Amino acid sequence: MAAHPTVLKQTDDLVELFRHVLDNNVERYCVAAKTELSSLYRELEVERLQHQETKQLLVDESHKLYLLETQLHTLQRQLNREQNTFERAFGILKKKDLSLTPNKMSMQLAALEAACHKKDEELQHKDQTIDKLRATIASMKREHKRQLEDLKLKTKQDSYLSSSFQTANRTYYNDTHTRRKTKH
């Protein structure tokens, strides 16, 4: 038994309608899935960048820690050397005759103060000499700069005069040459 043509047409229309609705739903789902996937990729990229930054910070901090440990080790060795030096010096002082009288101590103190005062005067004199030398250098720099500017100006003037003479010579030569041709 054959189906009626109207029923077949309606069935075909329904099938076409369902296909259209299904295509629209699949397309919407795909767009939503692509959007979500893009968002997840962006988040993944941000996390990767943050991970790289964290790794770099870890490397930097590890390097700083290594440098500090090395410096601490060096300072510990230096402290041990200084402690040994102090203990030896203290041992030598213990063995020395500590019978210095206050008068001898006062004389030694006065001698040390005089030596310090003399060194202070020498340092002041050297500071003054340095200041004078600095002023002389600054003056020489200014003079050198002025001389360079004068030299540049003279070079420009010479260049201008040379080009002016060349122009005048060419003009004179051209005028003389033109007059000679007109005479002949």
C-alpha positions as CSV (number, residue, x, y, z in Angstrom):
1,M,0.0,0.0,0.0
2,A,1.4,3.3,-1.0
3,A,1.5,6.4,1.2
4,H,-0.6,9.3,0.2
5,P,1.4,12.1,-1.5
6,T,0.2,14.7,1.0
7,V,1.4,12.6,3.9
8,L,4.7,12.1,2.2
9,K,5.1,15.8,1.5
10,Q,4.2,16.6,5.2
11,T,6.7,14.0,6.3
12,D,9.4,15.4,4.1
13,D,8.6,18.9,5.4
14,L,8.8,17.7,9.0
15,V,12.1,15.9,8.3
16,E,13.5,19.1,6.6
17,L,12.3,21.2,9.6
18,F,14.0,18.8,12.1
19,R,17.2,18.8,10.0
20,H,17.1,22.6,10.0
21,V,16.5,22.8,13.8
22,L,19.2,20.2,14.4
23,D,21.7,22.0,12.2
24,N,21.0,25.3,14.0
25,N,21.4,23.6,17.4
26,V,24.7,21.9,16.3
27,E,26.0,25.2,14.9
28,R,25.1,27.0,18.2
29,Y,26.8,24.3,20.2
30,C,29.9,24.4,18.1
31,V,30.2,28.2,18.4
32,A,29.7,27.9,22.1
33,A,32.3,25.1,22.3
34,K,34.8,27.1,20.2
35,T,34.3,30.2,22.4
36,E,34.9,28.1,25.5
37,L,37.9,26.4,23.9
38,S,39.4,29.8,23.0
39,S,38.8,31.0,26.5
40,L,40.5,27.9,27.9
41,Y,43.5,28.4,25.5
42,R,43.9,32.0,26.7
43,E,43.7,30.9,30.3
44,L,46.3,28.2,29.6
45,E,48.6,30.8,27.9
46,V,48.3,33.1,30.9
47,E,49.1,30.3,33.2
48,R,52.1,29.3,31.1
49,L,53.4,32.9,31.2
50,Q,52.9,33.1,34.9
51,H,54.7,29.8,35.3
52,Q,57.6,31.1,33.2
53,E,57.7,34.3,35.4
54,T,57.6,32.1,38.6
55,K,60.4,29.9,37.2
56,Q,62.5,33.0,36.4
57,L,61.9,34.4,39.9
58,L,63.0,31.1,41.4
59,V,66.2,31.1,39.3
60,D,66.9,34.7,40.3
61,E,66.3,34.1,43.9
62,S,68.3,30.9,43.8
63,H,71.2,32.8,42.3
64,K,70.9,35.5,45.0
65,L,70.8,32.8,47.7
66,Y,74.0,31.2,46.2
67,L,75.8,34.6,46.1
68,L,74.7,35.2,49.7
69,E,75.9,31.8,50.8
70,T,79.2,32.3,49.1
71,Q,79.6,35.8,50.7
72,L,78.6,34.3,54.1
73,H,81.2,31.6,53.7
74,T,83.9,34.2,52.8
75,L,82.9,36.4,55.7
76,Q,83.0,33.4,58.1
77,R,86.6,32.6,56.9
78,Q,87.6,36.2,57.3
79,L,86.1,36.3,60.8
80,N,88.0,33.2,61.7
81,R,91.3,34.7,60.4
82,E,90.7,37.9,62.3
83,Q,89.8,36.0,65.5
84,N,93.0,34.0,65.2
85,T,95.0,37.2,64.6
86,F,93.3,38.8,67.7
87,E,94.0,35.8,69.9
88,R,97.7,35.7,68.8
89,A,98.0,39.5,69.4
90,F,96.3,39.2,72.8
91,G,98.6,36.3,73.7
92,I,101.6,38.4,72.8
93,L,100.3,41.3,74.9
94,K,99.8,39.0,77.9
95,K,103.4,37.9,77.6
96,K,104.7,41.4,77.4
97,D,105.7,43.4,80.5
98,L,102.6,45.4,81.3
99,S,104.4,47.6,83.7
100,L,103.7,50.8,81.8
101,T,103.4,53.6,84.2
102,P,100.8,56.3,83.7
103,N,103.5,58.8,82.8
104,K,104.8,56.5,80.0
105,M,101.2,56.0,78.8
106,S,100.6,59.8,78.8
107,M,103.8,60.3,76.8
108,Q,102.8,57.6,74.3
109,L,99.3,59.2,74.0
110,A,100.7,62.6,73.4
111,A,103.1,61.2,70.7
112,L,100.1,59.5,69.0
113,E,98.0,62.6,69.2
114,A,100.8,64.7,67.7
115,A,101.2,62.1,64.9
116,C,97.4,62.2,64.3
117,H,97.5,66.0,64.2
118,K,100.4,66.0,61.7
119,K,98.5,63.5,59.5
120,D,95.4,65.6,59.6
121,E,97.4,68.7,58.5
122,E,99.0,66.6,55.7
123,L,95.5,65.4,54.6
124,Q,94.2,69.0,54.7
125,H,97.1,70.2,52.6
126,K,96.5,67.3,50.1
127,D,92.8,68.2,50.0
128,Q,93.7,71.8,49.2
129,T,96.1,70.6,46.5
130,I,93.4,68.4,45.0
131,D,90.9,71.2,45.0
132,K,93.4,73.5,43.3
133,L,94.1,70.8,40.7
134,R,90.4,70.3,40.1
135,A,90.0,74.1,39.6
136,T,93.0,74.1,37.2
137,I,91.6,71.2,35.3
138,A,88.2,72.8,35.0
139,S,89.8,76.1,33.8
140,M,91.9,74.1,31.3
141,K,88.7,72.4,30.1
142,R,87.0,75.7,29.6
143,E,90.0,77.1,27.8
144,H,90.3,74.0,25.6
145,K,86.6,74.2,24.7
146,R,87.0,77.9,23.8
147,Q,90.0,77.1,21.7
148,L,88.1,74.3,19.9
149,E,85.2,76.8,19.2
150,D,87.7,79.3,17.9
151,L,89.3,76.7,15.7
152,K,85.9,75.7,14.3
153,L,85.1,79.4,13.7
154,K,88.4,79.9,12.0
155,T,87.9,76.8,9.9
156,K,84.5,78.0,8.8
157,Q,86.0,81.5,8.0
158,D,88.8,79.9,6.0
159,S,86.3,77.7,4.2
160,Y,84.1,80.7,3.4
161,L,87.1,82.9,2.3
162,S,88.4,80.0,0.1
163,S,85.0,79.5,-1.6
164,S,84.7,83.3,-2.0
165,F,88.1,83.5,-3.6
166,Q,87.3,80.6,-5.9
167,T,84.0,82.2,-6.9
168,A,85.8,85.6,-7.5
169,N,88.6,83.9,-9.5
170,R,86.0,82.0,-11.6
171,T,84.1,85.2,-12.2
172,Y,87.2,87.1,-13.0
173,Y,88.4,84.3,-15.3
174,N,85.0,84.0,-17.0
175,D,84.8,87.8,-17.5
176,T,88.4,88.0,-18.8
177,H,87.8,85.0,-21.1
178,T,84.5,86.4,-22.4
179,R,86.2,89.8,-23.1
180,R,89.0,88.2,-25.0
181,K,86.5,86.2,-27.2
182,T,84.6,89.4,-28.0
183,K,87.8,91.2,-28.9
184,H,88.9,88.5,-31.3
